[in-house]
Amino acid sequence: MSPLPTNIVRRGDASRSALAVASLRAVHQLLDEPLVFPDPIALRLLGASAEAALRSDPFVLNDPLSRSLRAALVARIRFVEDELSRCRAAGVRQYVVLGAGLDTFAYRDPQGDDGLRVFEVDHPGTQAWKRQLLAEAGIELPPGLSFVAMDFERDDLADALQRSGFRADRPACISWMGVTMYLTADAVQRVLRAAGGFAEGSCLCFDYMVPPATLDPVERVIREVLGQRMAALGEPWLSTFDPAQLQGQVLALGFGAARSATAEELNERYFARRKDGLRTGAAVRILCANR
């Protein structure tokens, strides 16, 4: 991915990967047609100067690597919010966003009148940075939103949620996107175990990286280059998972069904017949599990 625009500056302990995701989500609103994922506040959240710079030159984040990452990003957001819509239709009224970063769902929810509670779970430094950006952009905090401070390597998810008003006896939709690759395998397992204990009717959607050996040579090189860049930013990738083994682990933790969506399936669902050729790569898959 290209370096982030120089006018976008990380503050405090905020995540550089969260900033990159937000910037790519914003560029999607400017360059890609048709939109896979409309987000009316993506640009505003970055701040006035950053928004002006990206509007002036969105192609700063349109090199081949950035395009592939952008496709993966919008596919995963669309995927999990499609699943959330299905859950809401079934009566689910709790939505947990693990590693929320600069996620915008709670501030643009198109069905905001059905009593959905949103729990944004993330490192306190990233949350403080996000709240500052929201305040500067004049974006109000919705009444159904709770910020849940948590370190995934140290803290217990169930305990952190309970302290914030989460109802463990009621089903929830859990989104965990763009996070597992930055955690140790033990931390991922702990979160999966906690989610496996949620109420029946819950679902969990998360993305994960497959081992490099399972990729073709071109995808392997792309993954290596991106991994080196993230490591240089201080956020190295730590974990990969074999899809079949991961599915078995998830089922063993209490989920009744689990299935990974491949790049081919995501491209067919969200990027078919596009004139711009936007497509996601094979290094990352999305797993959706249901209680």
C-alpha positions as CSV (number, residue, x, y, z in Angstrom):
1,M,0.0,0.0,0.0
2,S,1.2,3.5,-0.7
3,P,2.3,5.6,2.2
4,L,-0.6,7.4,4.0
5,P,-1.1,11.0,2.9
6,T,1.2,13.2,4.9
7,N,-1.6,15.4,6.2
8,I,-3.2,12.4,8.0
9,V,-1.3,12.1,11.3
10,R,-1.7,9.4,13.9
11,R,-2.3,10.7,17.4
12,G,-1.2,9.1,20.7
13,D,-1.4,5.3,20.7
14,A,-3.9,5.1,17.8
15,S,-3.5,2.3,15.3
16,R,-1.8,3.0,12.0
17,S,-3.8,0.1,10.4
18,A,-7.0,1.7,11.6
19,L,-6.0,4.9,9.9
20,A,-5.1,3.0,6.7
21,V,-8.5,1.3,6.7
22,A,-10.4,4.6,7.2
23,S,-8.4,6.2,4.4
24,L,-9.1,3.4,1.9
25,R,-12.8,3.4,2.9
26,A,-12.9,7.1,2.1
27,V,-11.2,6.7,-1.2
28,H,-13.7,4.0,-2.2
29,Q,-16.4,6.7,-1.9
30,L,-14.5,8.9,-4.4
31,L,-13.1,6.5,-7.0
32,D,-15.1,3.3,-7.3
33,E,-18.4,3.0,-9.2
34,P,-20.7,1.4,-8.4
35,L,-20.0,1.6,-4.7
36,V,-19.9,-1.7,-2.9
37,F,-20.2,0.0,0.4
38,P,-21.6,3.5,0.6
39,D,-20.3,5.4,3.7
40,P,-21.5,9.0,3.9
41,I,-19.2,9.9,6.8
42,A,-16.0,8.2,5.8
43,L,-14.4,11.3,4.6
44,R,-15.6,13.6,7.4
45,L,-14.2,11.3,10.1
46,L,-10.7,11.8,8.8
47,G,-10.8,15.6,9.4
48,A,-11.3,18.6,7.2
49,S,-7.7,18.8,5.9
50,A,-7.4,15.1,5.2
51,E,-10.8,15.1,3.5
52,A,-9.8,18.1,1.3
53,A,-6.5,16.4,0.4
54,L,-8.2,13.1,-0.6
55,R,-10.8,14.9,-2.6
56,S,-8.1,16.8,-4.4
57,D,-6.1,13.7,-5.2
58,P,-7.7,10.3,-4.3
59,F,-5.3,8.6,-6.7
60,V,-2.6,8.8,-4.0
61,L,-4.2,5.6,-2.7
62,N,-5.0,3.9,-6.0
63,D,-1.8,2.0,-6.8
64,P,-2.3,-1.8,-7.5
65,L,-1.7,-2.8,-3.8
66,S,-4.0,-0.1,-2.5
67,R,-6.7,-1.2,-4.9
68,S,-6.5,-4.8,-3.8
69,L,-6.6,-3.8,-0.1
70,R,-9.5,-1.5,-0.8
71,A,-11.5,-4.3,-2.4
72,A,-10.8,-6.6,0.5
73,L,-11.8,-3.9,2.9
74,V,-15.1,-3.0,1.3
75,A,-15.9,-6.6,0.8
76,R,-15.5,-7.5,4.4
77,I,-17.5,-4.5,5.6
78,R,-20.3,-5.2,3.2
79,F,-20.2,-8.9,4.2
80,V,-20.5,-8.4,7.9
81,E,-23.2,-5.7,7.6
82,D,-25.2,-8.0,5.3
83,E,-25.0,-10.6,8.0
84,L,-26.0,-8.0,10.6
85,S,-29.1,-7.2,8.6
86,R,-30.0,-10.9,8.6
87,C,-29.5,-11.0,12.4
88,R,-31.6,-8.0,13.0
89,A,-34.4,-9.5,10.9
90,A,-34.3,-12.5,13.3
91,G,-34.6,-10.2,16.3
92,V,-30.9,-9.7,17.3
93,R,-30.4,-6.3,19.0
94,Q,-26.7,-6.4,20.0
95,Y,-23.9,-5.7,17.6
96,V,-20.3,-6.1,18.9
97,V,-17.5,-4.6,16.8
98,L,-14.2,-6.1,17.9
99,G,-11.2,-3.9,17.0
100,A,-13.5,-1.2,15.9
101,G,-10.8,1.3,14.9
102,L,-12.5,4.0,12.9
103,D,-15.5,1.9,12.0
104,T,-18.5,4.1,11.1
105,F,-21.5,1.9,11.4
106,A,-22.9,3.3,14.7
107,Y,-22.9,6.8,13.2
108,R,-24.7,6.0,9.9
109,D,-27.0,3.1,10.9
110,P,-29.8,3.0,8.3
111,Q,-32.1,1.1,10.7
112,G,-31.3,3.2,13.7
113,D,-34.8,3.0,15.2
114,D,-35.1,-0.7,16.1
115,G,-33.2,-0.5,19.5
116,L,-29.9,-2.0,18.3
117,R,-27.1,-1.6,20.9
118,V,-23.6,-1.2,19.5
119,F,-20.5,-2.1,21.5
120,E,-17.2,-0.8,20.0
121,V,-14.3,-2.8,21.5
122,D,-10.8,-1.6,21.0
123,H,-7.6,-0.4,22.7
124,P,-8.3,2.7,24.8
125,G,-5.7,4.8,22.9
126,T,-7.4,4.2,19.6
127,Q,-10.8,4.9,21.2
128,A,-9.6,8.2,22.6
129,W,-8.3,9.2,19.2
130,K,-11.5,8.2,17.5
131,R,-13.6,10.2,19.9
132,Q,-11.5,13.2,19.2
133,L,-12.0,12.8,15.5
134,L,-15.7,12.4,15.9
135,A,-15.9,15.6,18.1
136,E,-13.9,17.6,15.6
137,A,-16.1,16.4,12.7
138,G,-19.3,17.3,14.7
139,I,-20.5,13.7,14.5
140,E,-22.7,12.9,17.5
141,L,-22.5,9.7,19.5
142,P,-25.7,7.7,19.2
143,P,-27.5,6.8,22.4
144,G,-27.2,3.1,21.8
145,L,-23.4,3.1,21.5
146,S,-20.9,1.9,24.2
147,F,-17.1,2.1,24.0
148,V,-15.5,-1.0,25.5
149,A,-11.8,-0.6,26.3
150,M,-9.9,-3.8,25.9
151,D,-6.4,-5.2,25.1
152,F,-7.0,-8.4,23.2
153,E,-3.7,-9.9,24.3
154,R,-4.5,-9.4,28.0
155,D,-8.1,-8.9,28.8
156,D,-11.2,-11.1,28.8
157,L,-13.8,-10.3,26.2
158,A,-16.8,-11.5,28.2
159,D,-15.8,-9.5,31.3
160,A,-15.1,-6.3,29.3
161,L,-18.5,-6.5,27.6
162,Q,-20.4,-7.3,30.8
163,R,-19.0,-4.2,32.4
164,S,-20.4,-2.1,29.6
165,G,-24.0,-3.4,29.7
166,F,-23.8,-6.3,27.3
167,R,-26.5,-8.9,27.9
168,A,-24.9,-12.3,27.8
169,D,-28.3,-14.0,27.8
170,R,-29.3,-12.4,24.6
171,P,-27.9,-13.1,21.1
172,A,-25.5,-10.8,19.4
173,C,-23.9,-10.3,16.0
174,I,-20.1,-10.0,16.4
175,S,-17.9,-8.4,13.8
176,W,-14.1,-9.0,14.1
177,M,-12.6,-7.6,10.9
178,G,-8.9,-6.8,10.2
179,V,-7.7,-7.9,13.6
180,T,-6.8,-11.6,13.9
181,M,-3.6,-11.2,11.8
182,Y,-2.2,-8.7,14.3
183,L,-2.8,-11.0,17.3
184,T,-1.1,-14.1,18.7
185,A,-2.8,-17.4,18.1
186,D,-3.5,-17.7,21.8
187,A,-5.3,-14.3,21.9
188,V,-7.4,-15.3,18.9
189,Q,-8.3,-18.6,20.6
190,R,-9.4,-16.8,23.8
191,V,-11.7,-14.5,21.9
192,L,-13.2,-17.3,19.9
193,R,-13.8,-19.3,23.1
194,A,-15.6,-16.3,24.6
195,A,-17.8,-15.8,21.6
196,G,-18.6,-19.5,21.6
197,G,-20.2,-19.0,24.9
198,F,-22.6,-16.2,23.7
199,A,-26.4,-16.9,23.6
200,E,-27.9,-19.1,21.0
201,G,-28.8,-17.1,17.9
202,S,-25.5,-15.2,18.0
203,C,-23.2,-15.0,15.0
204,L,-19.5,-14.2,14.6
205,C,-17.9,-12.9,11.4
206,F,-14.1,-12.4,11.2
207,D,-11.4,-12.4,8.6
208,Y,-8.1,-14.2,8.8
209,M,-4.9,-14.7,6.8
210,V,-4.1,-18.1,5.3
211,P,-0.6,-19.5,5.4
212,P,1.7,-18.1,2.6
213,A,2.4,-21.7,1.3
214,T,-1.3,-21.9,0.2
215,L,-1.0,-18.9,-2.1
216,D,0.2,-18.7,-5.7
217,P,3.6,-17.1,-6.3
218,V,2.1,-13.6,-7.1
219,E,-0.2,-13.5,-4.1
220,R,2.7,-14.7,-1.9
221,V,4.9,-11.8,-3.1
222,I,2.1,-9.3,-2.5
223,R,1.5,-10.7,1.0
224,E,5.3,-10.5,1.8
225,V,5.5,-6.9,0.6
226,L,2.5,-5.8,2.6
227,G,3.7,-7.7,5.7
228,Q,7.0,-5.9,5.6
229,R,5.3,-2.5,5.3
230,M,3.0,-3.2,8.3
231,A,5.9,-4.4,10.3
232,A,7.8,-1.2,9.5
233,L,4.8,0.7,10.9
234,G,5.1,-1.2,14.1
235,E,2.1,-3.4,13.6
236,P,3.4,-6.8,12.3
237,W,1.2,-9.7,11.2
238,L,1.5,-12.5,13.8
239,S,-1.0,-15.2,12.9
240,T,-2.2,-17.2,10.0
241,F,-4.7,-20.1,10.0
242,D,-5.5,-23.1,7.8
243,P,-9.2,-22.8,6.8
244,A,-10.1,-26.4,7.5
245,Q,-8.4,-26.5,10.9
246,L,-9.8,-23.1,11.9
247,Q,-13.3,-24.3,11.0
248,G,-12.9,-27.3,13.2
249,Q,-11.6,-25.2,16.1
250,V,-14.6,-22.9,15.9
251,L,-17.1,-25.8,15.8
252,A,-15.4,-27.3,18.8
253,L,-16.0,-24.1,20.8
254,G,-19.7,-24.2,20.7
255,F,-20.8,-22.9,17.3
256,G,-23.3,-25.0,15.4
257,A,-22.1,-24.0,11.9
258,A,-19.1,-22.3,10.4
259,R,-18.0,-21.6,6.9
260,S,-15.2,-19.5,5.2
261,A,-15.9,-17.3,2.2
262,T,-13.1,-17.5,-0.4
263,A,-11.9,-14.6,-2.5
264,E,-13.7,-16.2,-5.5
265,E,-17.0,-16.1,-3.7
266,L,-16.5,-12.5,-2.5
267,N,-15.6,-11.4,-6.0
268,E,-18.6,-13.1,-7.5
269,R,-20.9,-11.6,-4.8
270,Y,-19.6,-8.0,-4.7
271,F,-17.4,-7.3,-7.8
272,A,-18.9,-9.2,-10.7
273,R,-19.1,-7.4,-14.0
274,R,-17.4,-4.3,-12.9
275,K,-15.8,-2.0,-15.5
276,D,-13.0,-1.0,-13.2
277,G,-11.8,-4.6,-12.4
278,L,-11.9,-4.1,-8.6
279,R,-11.2,-7.5,-7.0
280,T,-10.0,-8.9,-3.7
281,G,-7.1,-11.2,-3.3
282,A,-6.8,-14.7,-1.9
283,A,-4.6,-14.1,1.2
284,V,-7.5,-13.3,3.5
285,R,-10.7,-15.2,4.0
286,I,-13.9,-14.4,6.0
287,L,-15.4,-17.0,8.4
288,C,-18.9,-16.7,9.6
289,A,-20.0,-18.9,12.5
290,N,-23.5,-19.2,14.1
291,R,-24.6,-20.4,17.5
